[in-house]
Amino acid sequence: MVCILQMQQLWRQYVSDARACCSEQYWTVFKAVQGQNIVYRDKVMHAVKTLIRQNDMKRRWPSTSRTLRALVERKAGNFWGNVTVTRTIDLGAYNLPGCDAVTFSFMDPVYIWIDRCNTLHDLGLPLEWDARTLHHPDTGEQVHGAGIQYSKILRQASARIPAAGKIALLNVNWDGGAAGFGSRSAVPICVQVMNTNSMHTASVGLVGYLPYVEVSEGYKQHKDCMAARRHVLQVCQFSSVCTW
């Protein structure tokens, strides 16, 4: 827990240092276009910079995302290296042409989970830590479905820890079906906070992407390639869940 607390302190310092790299006016405009694609975002930031007359403000106004990243890394450092895990998955046993291994880099799921909990708290969305029971008002029969606090999973998990402890319910999932691509070459792996009854998107955080087994088009349906992909999926699942 000390390590996690220290990491949160490092994150707060990183955010403060990164914000100091640019003017308040810059971040105001950046926030307005943050959800747009990178080409549109860069065009807007560049166009606004041409309208600025003060030289001191221009120096603190990166006109492209690449320039912004370089500036932040130079002034604030690289925080993400502290919470990034990298694994090399050996595929030598599958005799794939031109592909002996793949690299799997992902964020620490526990850190992402805590970050999402903090965001939910800041949004005023309640988090449930204590197991409760709910009974039918007429029959007294135990009922479920009114929230995660009444679930069997939270109750059973709470029974296995010391009385002062709290259960962190974490769900790891991945699915490239709705990624917006024509194939499953981009499969996002996400962590979801299950200690909430909210359906807000802030409860989900991106951990990484399933590594792609790069082979020729005609070899993708070969039994060795399909077996290698299953192996990659199993290793990534184990790595994501058992990092901590």
C-alpha positions in Angstrom: 0.0 0.0 0.0 2.9 2.4 0.7 4.1 1.9 -2.9 0.7 2.8 -4.2 0.5 5.9 -2.1 3.9 7.0 -3.2 2.9 6.4 -6.8 -0.2 8.6 -6.4 2.1 11.3 -4.9 4.4 11.0 -7.9 1.4 11.3 -10.2 0.2 14.5 -8.5 3.6 16.0 -8.8 3.9 14.9 -12.5 0.5 16.6 -13.3 1.6 19.8 -11.5 4.9 19.9 -13.4 3.2 19.1 -16.8 0.6 21.8 -16.3 3.4 24.3 -15.6 4.9 23.6 -19.1 2.2 25.7 -20.8 0.0 28.7 -20.1 -3.5 28.5 -18.6 -4.9 29.8 -21.9 -3.2 26.9 -23.7 -4.8 24.3 -21.4 -8.2 26.0 -21.8 -8.1 25.6 -25.6 -6.5 22.1 -25.4 -9.3 20.9 -23.2 -11.9 22.1 -25.7 -10.4 19.9 -28.5 -9.0 17.1 -26.4 -11.6 14.6 -27.6 -11.0 15.3 -31.3 -8.6 13.3 -33.5 -4.9 14.3 -33.4 -5.0 16.0 -36.9 -7.9 18.2 -36.1 -6.4 19.0 -32.6 -3.1 20.0 -34.1 -4.7 22.2 -36.7 -6.6 24.1 -34.0 -3.7 24.5 -31.7 -1.5 25.8 -34.6 -4.2 28.2 -35.8 -4.6 29.7 -32.4 -0.8 30.1 -31.9 -0.7 32.2 -35.1 -3.1 34.6 -33.5 -1.0 35.1 -30.4 1.1 38.3 -30.3 3.0 37.9 -27.0 6.3 36.2 -27.5 6.4 34.7 -24.0 3.0 33.0 -24.5 4.1 31.7 -27.9 7.1 29.9 -26.3 4.7 28.1 -24.0 2.3 27.1 -26.8 3.2 23.8 -28.4 1.4 23.7 -31.8 1.4 19.9 -32.2 0.8 16.9 -29.9 4.3 15.6 -30.6 5.8 18.9 -29.5 3.7 18.9 -26.4 4.7 15.4 -25.4 8.4 16.2 -25.9 8.1 19.4 -23.8 6.3 17.6 -21.0 8.8 14.7 -21.0 11.7 17.2 -20.9 10.2 19.3 -18.0 8.2 16.8 -16.0 9.8 13.4 -16.9 8.1 10.2 -17.9 5.7 9.1 -15.2 4.1 6.2 -17.1 7.3 4.2 -17.0 6.7 3.8 -13.3 3.4 1.9 -13.8 4.1 0.1 -17.1 4.9 -3.6 -17.2 6.5 -5.3 -20.2 6.5 -9.0 -20.9 8.0 -10.9 -23.8 5.9 -13.9 -24.9 8.0 -16.7 -26.5 6.3 -18.2 -29.6 9.2 -20.3 -30.7 7.3 -23.6 -30.1 4.7 -22.7 -32.8 7.1 -22.4 -35.7 5.5 -19.2 -37.1 7.3 -17.8 -40.1 9.0 -14.6 -39.1 7.5 -14.3 -35.7 9.4 -15.9 -32.7 8.0 -13.7 -30.0 5.7 -10.7 -29.2 6.0 -8.0 -26.6 3.1 -7.2 -24.3 3.3 -3.8 -22.5 0.5 -2.8 -20.2 -0.4 -0.5 -17.3 -0.4 -1.9 -13.8 -4.1 -2.9 -13.4 -4.2 -2.0 -9.7 -2.9 1.5 -10.3 -5.5 2.0 -13.1 -8.2 0.7 -10.8 -7.3 3.1 -8.0 -7.1 5.9 -10.5 -10.6 5.1 -11.7 -11.9 5.0 -8.1 -10.4 8.4 -7.4 -12.1 9.7 -10.6 -15.5 8.2 -9.6 -15.1 9.8 -6.1 -14.3 13.2 -7.6 -17.5 12.9 -9.8 -19.6 12.3 -6.6 -20.4 8.7 -7.6 -20.6 6.4 -4.5 -18.3 3.4 -4.1 -19.6 0.4 -2.1 -17.2 -1.4 0.2 -19.4 -3.1 2.8 -21.5 -6.2 2.0 -25.2 -6.0 3.0 -28.3 -8.2 2.8 -31.7 -7.3 1.5 -34.9 -9.1 2.3 -38.4 -9.2 0.8 -40.7 -7.0 2.9 -43.4 -9.6 3.1 -41.7 -13.0 3.1 -38.4 -12.1 4.6 -36.7 -14.0 1.8 -33.3 -12.8 0.8 -33.3 -11.0 -2.5 -30.6 -9.6 -4.9 -30.3 -7.2 -7.8 -30.5 -3.9 -5.9 -26.8 -3.2 -6.1 -23.3 -4.6 -5.8 -23.5 -4.2 -2.0 -26.1 -6.9 -1.8 -24.3 -9.4 -4.1 -23.0 -12.8 -3.0 -19.6 -12.1 -4.5 -18.9 -9.1 -2.2 -20.3 -10.9 0.8 -18.3 -14.1 0.2 -15.1 -12.1 -0.5 -15.5 -10.0 2.6 -15.8 -13.1 4.7 -12.3 -14.2 3.8 -10.4 -11.1 4.9 -9.8 -9.5 8.3 -12.6 -7.5 9.7 -10.9 -4.1 9.1 -10.2 -5.0 5.4 -12.2 -3.8 2.4 -12.7 -5.8 -0.9 -11.5 -4.3 -4.2 -13.7 -5.7 -6.9 -11.8 -5.6 -10.2 -12.9 -6.8 -13.6 -10.5 -7.3 -16.5 -12.0 -7.6 -19.9 -11.0 -7.3 -23.6 -12.9 -7.2 -26.8 -12.0 -5.8 -30.2 -15.4 -6.2 -31.7 -16.3 -2.5 -31.2 -12.9 -1.0 -31.6 -13.8 0.6 -34.9 -11.5 -1.5 -37.0 -12.3 -4.0 -39.7 -10.4 -6.8 -38.0 -9.4 -7.8 -34.5 -5.9 -6.4 -34.9 -6.7 -3.9 -32.1 -8.0 -5.5 -29.0 -8.2 -3.2 -25.9 -7.7 -4.7 -22.5 -9.7 -2.7 -19.8 -10.0 -2.7 -16.0 -13.4 -1.9 -14.5 -14.3 -0.8 -11.0 -17.0 -3.2 -9.7 -17.4 -1.4 -6.3 -20.0 0.9 -7.8 -23.5 0.7 -9.2 -22.8 3.5 -11.6 -22.7 2.8 -15.4 -20.4 5.9 -15.9 -17.6 5.4 -18.4 -15.1 6.7 -15.8 -15.4 3.3 -14.0 -13.4 1.7 -16.9 -9.7 2.3 -17.6 -7.5 1.2 -20.5 -4.7 -1.2 -19.4 -3.2 -2.0 -22.8 -3.8 -3.8 -26.1 -3.5 -7.5 -26.8 -0.3 -8.0 -28.8 -0.8 -8.9 -32.5 0.8 -12.0 -33.9 2.2 -10.7 -37.2 2.1 -13.4 -39.9 1.3 -13.3 -43.6 -2.4 -13.2 -44.6 -2.4 -16.8 -45.9 -1.0 -18.1 -42.7 -3.5 -16.5 -40.3 -5.9 -19.5 -40.3 -3.1 -22.1 -39.9 -3.5 -24.3 -36.8 -0.1 -23.2 -35.5 -1.0 -19.5 -35.8 -4.4 -20.0 -34.1 -2.7 -22.0 -31.3 -0.1 -19.2 -30.9 -2.9 -16.6 -30.6 -4.7 -18.6 -27.9 -1.4 -18.9 -26.1 -0.8 -15.1 -26.3 -4.4 -14.5 -24.9 -3.8 -16.9 -22.0 -0.4 -15.3 -21.1 -1.8 -11.8 -21.3 -4.8 -12.7 -19.2 -2.5 -14.2 -16.5 -0.1 -11.3 -16.7 -2.9 -8.7 -16.3 -4.6 -10.4 -13.4 -1.5 -11.6 -11.5 0.8 -8.5 -11.8 0.1 -7.6 -8.2 
